[in-house]
Amino acid sequence: MPDSVIINKKIRKFVKKIEVSGDKSISIRWILISSLADGVSYAKNLLMSEDVIAAINAVKALGIKVNVKNNLCKVTGNGINGYKYKKKIVINAQNSGTLGRLILGLLVNTPHPIKIIGDESLSKRDFKRITDPLSKFGAKFVLNKNKYLPLTVYGSKDLKPIYYKENRGSAQCKSSVIFAGMRTEGQTTIKAKKSRNHTELLAKHLKLPISIKLNKKYDIIKISKIHTVKKLNYNIPSDISSSAFFIVLTTLAENSKLTIKNVNINPSRIGMITILKKMGANIQFEKQKNYKGEKIANIIIKSPKFLKGINCPTNLNSGAIDEFLVIFLVAAKAKGISQFKDIGELNQKESPRLEWGKKILEEMGIKTITSRNSIKIFGDPNLKIKKKIVIKNYLKDHRVFMMSVIAGLSFGGSWEIHDKSSIKTSFPNFLKIIKKLIK
């Protein structure tokens, strides 16, 4: 089983300091925005995962020069209209919904059809949710079964601004419409349910023509056509979603302490921290600073004495959407019942994650009650697994793999977890850091 991991014992007490890989959301957005810039942009600590490499290859297919050497990436932009639209371009988004959806907003004016393809998992995800609003600009899209990849985009020379209400909390759809608005004469207005806001922060840092009005449930974003983008040099902070696995591992361990250095703690991304602290987790930020609109800090986690269940407020969902699988593990150990509602968006990810969360918890011996959109988890503070659990056939969803590793290290039992190569999508160094913690 060369592409599997075997875990046969729980992790022991540890006191460590680690640094995780660069933020994936920012890495992909940096590549796309830098590809529009006038001149050369540099990034340090760019995440070199398959998703980010797919973004690099995508802009290369559009005539942009990219050079990666050691820990430095250089993108040579040709300006806002600098893409070279050759005939029969095919862009492979691989497993990346962020790339697949965001780049469509930059292609709404392509003079030649461009085909977007992806891997098996991405090809099962809904792209109609973004092609519908982009079509209102004037571009046309032909999708597989009217919903899926592969799709072909037919651009328009006569783009018209739109009003778009984004009510799912999808940062991908919101960002794609922002990018399309940058291509369009006039002002595009977006009423967006709260979600991660890296695109807006980058646009504000670059002083692009964007305005943002923050309301309690929705943000009002207005974007006008841009004519120039300044080069963007960036030191990519560590990814909070990657850090989540080690935050939970420490929270579930005994008498342990972990410091994770230089992590992006953007308020739109730390719903998980808020949720876990409500459950009794001991998590603190130190050395906070502002970097080009993003908040950065070291995260210090100590093993708590007690964990309690939570009726999770739904307003925290969008800021924790990528972390719910490991949050479920904390609920498994917490005293009482935890309930998470309105999380059907989990099943729009790389795999049907809500279904996989239920399946893994029940394999562990945890009772759950699930619906299409919610889950109740009946915690067991004394849970000890003494059987063999095999995890496979999960569409190679990197977060299912990493959740399973954390579960095995936290609760014991014998775990055989297939498709470890799935971590190349987002976090290639995950197992190296695990080895550092279990030494």
C-alpha positions in Angstrom: 0.0 0.0 0.0 2.5 2.6 -1.1 -0.1 5.4 -1.2 -1.5 4.7 2.2 -0.7 5.7 5.8 -1.0 3.3 8.8 -1.6 4.7 12.3 -1.5 2.3 15.2 -1.1 4.5 18.3 -2.2 7.8 19.8 0.1 10.8 19.8 2.0 11.4 23.1 2.5 14.6 24.9 4.3 17.3 22.9 5.5 20.9 23.2 6.6 22.2 19.8 6.8 25.1 17.5 6.0 24.7 13.8 5.3 26.8 10.6 2.9 25.5 8.1 2.8 26.2 4.3 1.7 29.4 2.6 -2.0 30.4 2.4 -3.6 28.7 -0.6 -6.4 31.2 -1.1 -3.9 34.1 -1.2 -1.4 32.2 -3.3 -3.9 31.5 -6.1 -5.3 35.1 -5.9 -1.8 36.5 -6.0 -0.9 34.6 -9.2 -4.1 35.7 -10.9 -3.8 39.4 -9.9 -0.1 39.5 -10.6 -0.8 38.1 -14.1 -2.7 41.4 -14.8 0.0 43.7 -13.4 2.3 46.0 -15.2 5.7 44.5 -14.6 7.3 41.9 -12.4 5.7 40.8 -9.1 7.5 38.7 -6.5 6.1 36.3 -3.8 7.9 34.6 -1.0 6.5 31.4 0.7 4.0 30.8 -2.2 2.3 27.5 -1.5 3.7 25.0 -4.0 0.8 22.6 -4.0 -1.0 21.1 -7.0 -3.8 23.7 -6.8 -1.3 26.6 -6.9 0.8 24.9 -9.6 -2.4 24.6 -11.7 -2.9 28.4 -11.3 0.7 29.0 -12.5 0.1 26.7 -15.5 -3.2 28.5 -16.2 -1.6 32.0 -16.5 1.3 30.5 -18.5 -1.3 29.2 -21.0 -2.4 32.8 -21.4 1.1 34.0 -22.2 2.3 35.1 -18.8 5.9 34.3 -17.7 6.3 32.6 -14.3 9.6 31.7 -12.7 9.9 29.7 -9.4 13.3 29.3 -7.8 13.8 28.1 -4.2 11.2 30.1 -2.1 10.7 32.9 -4.6 8.1 33.1 -7.3 8.3 35.8 -10.1 5.3 36.6 -12.3 5.8 39.0 -15.3 2.6 40.7 -16.0 1.8 42.3 -19.4 -0.9 44.6 -18.1 -4.7 44.3 -17.7 -5.1 43.4 -21.4 -1.9 41.4 -21.6 -3.2 37.9 -22.0 -2.4 36.2 -25.3 -5.6 34.5 -26.4 -4.5 31.7 -28.7 -6.9 29.4 -30.4 -7.8 26.1 -28.7 -6.5 27.0 -25.2 -7.3 24.4 -22.6 -6.9 25.3 -18.9 -6.7 22.4 -16.4 -7.9 23.5 -13.0 -7.0 20.1 -11.6 -8.7 19.9 -8.2 -9.0 23.6 -7.5 -12.5 25.1 -7.4 -10.8 28.4 -6.5 -8.9 28.5 -9.7 -11.6 27.0 -11.9 -14.2 29.5 -10.8 -12.0 32.7 -10.3 -10.3 32.5 -13.6 -13.7 32.5 -15.5 -14.1 36.1 -14.3 -10.9 37.0 -16.0 -11.9 35.3 -19.3 -15.2 36.9 -19.9 -13.7 39.0 -22.8 -11.7 36.3 -24.5 -11.9 36.6 -28.3 -11.5 32.8 -28.7 -13.2 30.0 -26.9 -11.3 28.6 -23.9 -12.0 25.2 -22.4 -11.7 24.6 -18.7 -11.2 21.0 -17.4 -10.6 19.5 -14.0 -10.0 16.2 -12.2 -12.7 13.7 -11.3 -13.6 15.5 -8.1 -13.8 19.0 -9.6 -15.8 17.7 -12.5 -18.6 16.7 -10.1 -18.8 20.2 -8.6 -21.4 22.8 -9.5 -20.1 25.5 -12.0 -23.5 26.8 -13.0 -23.5 28.8 -9.7 -20.8 31.0 -11.3 -21.5 30.8 -15.0 -25.1 32.1 -14.4 -24.0 35.5 -13.0 -21.1 35.7 -15.4 -23.4 35.2 -18.3 -25.2 38.3 -17.4 -22.1 40.3 -18.3 -22.5 39.0 -21.8 -20.1 36.0 -21.9 -21.5 32.6 -22.9 -20.7 29.2 -21.4 -21.3 25.7 -22.5 -21.2 23.2 -19.6 -21.2 19.4 -19.4 -24.8 18.5 -18.5 -25.5 22.2 -18.1 -23.7 22.3 -14.8 -20.3 20.6 -14.7 -16.8 20.7 -16.2 -15.6 20.5 -18.8 -16.9 23.8 -19.9 -16.1 26.3 -22.7 -16.2 30.1 -22.2 -17.1 32.3 -25.1 -16.1 35.9 -24.3 -17.8 39.1 -25.3 -16.4 42.5 -26.5 -19.5 44.2 -25.2 -19.6 43.4 -21.5 -22.2 45.1 -19.4 -22.1 45.7 -15.6 -24.4 43.6 -13.4 -26.1 43.5 -10.0 -25.4 40.2 -8.3 -26.7 38.9 -5.1 -24.4 36.2 -3.7 -26.4 34.4 -1.0 -24.4 31.1 -0.5 -21.4 32.7 1.2 -19.2 31.6 -1.7 -16.0 33.6 -1.8 -15.2 31.9 -5.1 -18.4 33.2 -6.8 -18.0 36.6 -5.3 -14.4 36.9 -6.4 -15.1 35.7 -9.9 -17.7 38.4 -10.4 -15.3 41.0 -9.0 -12.7 39.9 -11.6 -15.4 40.2 -14.3 -16.4 43.6 -13.1 -12.7 44.7 -13.5 -13.1 43.9 -17.2 -16.4 45.8 -17.7 -17.2 49.4 -18.4 -19.5 50.9 -15.7 -20.0 49.8 -12.1 -20.8 46.2 -11.1 -22.5 45.9 -7.7 -22.4 42.7 -5.5 -24.6 42.1 -2.5 -22.6 39.2 -0.9 -23.2 37.0 2.1 -20.3 37.1 4.4 -17.3 35.0 3.2 -13.6 35.2 3.0 -12.5 38.5 1.6 -8.9 38.1 0.3 -9.8 39.4 -3.1 -11.3 42.6 -1.8 -8.3 43.2 0.5 -5.8 42.7 -2.4 -7.9 45.1 -4.5 -7.9 47.7 -1.8 -4.2 47.3 -1.2 -3.6 47.9 -4.9 -6.0 50.9 -4.8 -8.2 49.5 -7.5 -11.6 51.1 -8.1 -13.5 49.0 -5.5 -15.7 50.1 -2.6 -16.9 47.9 0.2 -19.7 48.7 2.6 -19.9 46.2 5.5 -23.3 45.2 6.9 -24.1 42.6 9.5 -25.1 39.8 7.1 -24.2 41.1 3.6 -21.4 43.2 2.2 -22.1 45.7 -0.6 -19.2 45.7 -3.1 -18.9 48.0 -6.1 -16.2 47.5 -8.7 -15.5 49.5 -11.8 -13.3 48.7 -14.8 -9.6 48.9 -14.1 -7.0 50.2 -16.5 -3.8 49.4 -14.7 -2.6 47.1 -11.9 0.5 47.8 -9.9 3.0 45.0 -9.4 2.3 43.1 -6.2 5.2 41.9 -4.0 4.0 39.6 -1.3 5.3 37.5 1.6 2.5 34.8 1.8 1.5 34.1 5.4 0.8 30.6 6.7 -2.6 29.0 6.0 -5.2 29.0 8.8 -7.0 26.0 7.1 -3.8 24.0 7.1 -3.1 25.1 10.7 -6.5 23.8 11.7 -5.4 20.2 11.7 -2.7 20.9 14.3 -4.9 23.2 16.3 -7.4 20.3 16.7 -4.6 17.7 17.3 -3.3 19.8 20.2 -6.8 20.4 21.5 -7.5 16.7 21.6 -4.1 15.7 23.0 -3.1 15.5 26.6 -0.8 18.0 28.4 0.5 19.5 25.1 1.3 22.9 23.7 1.9 24.0 20.2 2.9 27.4 18.6 2.1 27.9 14.9 4.1 30.8 13.6 3.1 33.6 11.2 -0.5 32.5 10.4 -3.1 34.5 8.5 -5.9 35.2 11.0 -8.1 37.1 8.6 -11.4 37.6 10.5 -13.3 36.0 7.6 -11.3 32.8 8.1 -11.2 32.2 11.9 -14.7 30.9 12.4 -13.1 27.7 13.5 -11.2 29.4 16.3 -14.3 31.1 17.6 -16.2 27.8 17.5 -13.5 25.8 19.3 -13.1 28.5 22.0 -16.8 28.3 22.7 -16.3 24.5 23.2 -13.5 25.1 25.7 -10.4 25.1 23.5 -7.4 27.0 24.8 -6.3 29.1 21.8 -4.5 32.5 21.9 -3.0 34.9 19.3 0.4 36.6 19.9 2.5 39.1 18.0 -0.4 40.3 15.9 0.3 42.6 13.0 -1.4 44.0 9.9 0.2 43.0 6.5 -1.3 44.6 3.3 -4.8 44.4 4.8 -4.4 40.9 6.3 -4.0 40.1 10.0 -1.1 37.9 10.9 -0.2 36.3 14.2 1.4 33.4 16.0 -1.2 30.9 17.3 -0.6 29.2 20.7 -2.7 26.2 21.5 -2.7 24.3 24.8 -4.6 21.1 25.7 -7.8 22.1 27.5 -9.1 20.4 30.7 -12.6 20.1 29.4 -14.5 20.3 26.1 -18.3 20.9 25.9 -20.8 20.5 23.0 -22.0 23.5 21.0 -25.1 24.6 19.2 -23.0 26.3 16.6 -24.2 29.8 15.5 -24.8 29.7 11.8 -23.2 33.1 11.3 -19.8 31.3 11.9 -20.3 28.8 9.1 -18.7 30.7 6.2 -15.6 31.4 8.3 -15.2 27.7 9.1 -16.4 26.0 6.0 -13.1 24.3 5.2 -12.5 23.3 8.9 -15.8 21.6 9.8 -14.4 18.1 9.4 -11.9 18.6 12.1 -14.3 20.6 14.2 -16.5 17.4 14.2 -13.6 15.6 15.8 -13.6 18.0 18.7 -17.4 17.6 19.0 -16.7 13.8 19.2 -14.7 14.3 22.4 -16.8 17.0 23.9 -19.3 16.4 26.7 -22.9 16.7 25.4 -24.5 17.1 22.0 -23.1 19.4 19.3 -25.3 20.7 16.5 -24.2 22.3 13.2 -26.9 23.6 11.0 -27.1 25.1 7.4 -23.8 23.4 6.4 -25.0 21.8 3.2 -22.3 23.8 1.4 -19.9 21.1 2.7 -21.3 18.8 0.1 -20.2 21.2 -2.7 -16.5 20.7 -1.8 -14.0 18.2 -3.2 -16.1 15.3 -1.8 -19.5 15.3 -0.1 -17.8 16.2 3.2 -20.9 16.2 5.4 -21.5 12.6 4.4 -17.9 11.7 5.0 -17.9 13.5 8.3 -20.9 11.4 9.4 -19.3 8.2 8.0 -16.0 8.6 9.8 -17.6 9.6 13.1 -19.8 6.6 13.0 -16.9 4.3 12.2 -15.3 5.7 15.3 -18.3 4.8 17.4 -19.9 8.3 17.7 -23.6 8.6 17.3 -24.8 11.2 14.8 -28.1 12.4 13.3 -27.7 14.1 10.0 -30.0 15.7 7.4 -29.1 17.1 4.0 -28.0 20.4 5.7 -27.1 19.6 9.3 -25.5 17.2 11.8 -25.9 16.4 15.5 -22.9 14.8 17.1 -23.3 13.0 20.5 -19.9 13.5 22.1 -18.0 10.9 24.2 -15.2 12.4 26.4 -14.0 8.9 27.1 -13.8 7.7 23.6 -11.1 5.2 22.9 -11.0 3.3 19.6 -9.9 -0.3 19.7 -10.8 -1.5 16.2 -9.4 -1.2 12.6 -10.8 1.6 10.4 -10.1 1.8 6.7 -10.7 5.1 4.9 -10.7 5.0 1.1 -12.7 5.9 -2.1 -13.4 9.5 -0.9 -12.6 11.2 -4.3 -9.1 11.9 -3.0 -10.3 14.8 -0.9 -7.2 16.1 1.0 -9.2 17.2 4.0 -10.9 13.8 4.5 -7.4 12.3 4.5 -6.0 14.8 7.0 -9.1 14.6 9.2 -8.6 10.8 9.3 -4.9 11.1 10.3 -5.8 13.5 13.2 -8.6 11.1 14.3 -6.2 8.2 14.4 -3.6 10.1 16.4 -6.2 11.5 18.8 -8.4 8.5 19.5 -6.3 5.4 18.9 -7.3 2.3 17.1 -5.7 1.0 13.9 -6.2 3.2 10.9 -5.5 2.5 7.3 -5.9 5.7 5.3 -5.6 5.5 1.5 -4.6 8.1 -1.1 -2.0 10.1 1.0 -1.0 11.7 -2.3 -4.2 13.7 -2.0 -2.4 16.2 0.3 -0.4 17.4 -2.7 -3.5 19.4 -3.6 -3.2 21.8 -0.7 -0.6 20.8 1.9 2.3 18.7 0.7 4.2 19.1 3.9 1.4 17.8 6.2 2.9 14.4 7.0 6.4 15.9 7.5 5.0 18.1 10.2 3.1 15.2 11.8 6.4 13.3 12.0 8.0 16.2 13.8 5.2 16.2 16.4 5.2 12.5 17.1 9.0 12.2 17.5 
